[in-house]
Amino acid sequence: MTNQTTIPGSLWDPRITVFTEKENLILVEFYSSEFSERYRVFFQTCSSTTGSKFIEICLVLLLIFVGFLVYFLQKAFRRGPPTTSPSADQQQPEVVQVQERKRVLVIYSLDHLLYKNIVLKLASFLAAKCGTDVVLDMLDSTRLGVLGSIQWLEWHKEQIERSSDKILILCSRGVKAKWRAMCGGKQVFLREDTLSPIGDTLTPSLTLLVPYFIRSASFEKYIVAYFDDIFSEEDIPLPFKITVRYKLMKQFEEVFFRILNTEKHEPGRVKQIDGLSEDTYHECPSGRALKDAIEAFHEYQLEHPHWFQEELLECPELEDEEATAASDEKQIMTITDHLTYSVLNSVQIISDMEIQDCRHSK
């Protein structure tokens, strides 16, 4: 049996049709309203029999299902197409080019011959790949020998303070040991310091730089880093732990952005320089040489767990070498003079040397 029902006086014509083709089964069809999401159904009950209750429950469930279906369909059509976040593209790394040549003074300790090679290879990488002017005592031994460690360091420090250039401090086992010696601990004499014509330049460097470093206004001038494949966080002296410490070569790109005096991360922008990440820095010749030097020292450390103790010299060994003893005495006198008196004529000495160089060139 088929029965059609209408609702007089309503703007919605549901055209409800009821089918009773089988026993205990009623099918109801109707047209949903364009502006409705829910529907209320009333039933006129008759005798309370099991069959009528079953039919009533089926109708209620059916109408609830239809109501939910209409609701979700209308909600889906009203929703516009999915939009992508505008910041997604902005977070993609933006490759930038180095526009200005910067200068960096490198402070380090001659812990081992293989580590000395790493420092030299790092200076070469900074100069060749990054276009940076590197100030390194090993590359300026002639002038350093004339001026002395303190005056040489003080002159370069003054130049950096008047510019946006940086001082890179490479922490290592030797740096930590020499800092402890300056604080009253056991004196440290490293083999490479005795063999070097310029001797130990780290101790006078710490004497000169630490008082300025601990001032918060000077933090931006100093970059503290260490090679985490061969050294650790424990090798950083306490004064240098109050600032950011960088791992080389994992975070070399961040270090170079500091040298450039700019930020890698800016609001809605991430800058990147090709060939400076941990995975790509060794693709150029100078980077390959640096990576080989780091790996060589790392392998040596694995084969010689007590390598640093083997590099330490006792006082009798130093006394047997007259050149070394004279160098140490001269260095101690230089440091003492610096702590007692102010060096007032360091810039004048540099100027006199430059004038003499010009006269010789003519």
Secondary structure, DSSP 8 states (H G I E B T S, - for coil): -EEEE--TT-S----EEEEEEETTEEEEE----TT-S---------S--HHHHHHHHHHHHHHHHHHHHHHHHHHHHHS------THHHHTSEEE----S--EEEEE-----HHHHHHHHHHHHHHHHTT--EEE-GGG-HHHHHHH-HHHHHHHHHHHHHTSS-EEEEE--HHHHHHHHHHTTS----BHHHHHSTT---HHHHHHHHHHHHTSGGGGGGEEEEEETTT--GGGS-GGGGGS-EEEETTTHHHHHHHHTT--SEETTEEEE-TT-STTTGGGSHHHHHHHHHHHHHHHHHHH-TTHHHHHB--HHHHHT-HHHHHHHHHHHHHHHHHHHS---SHHHHHHHHHHHHHHHH-
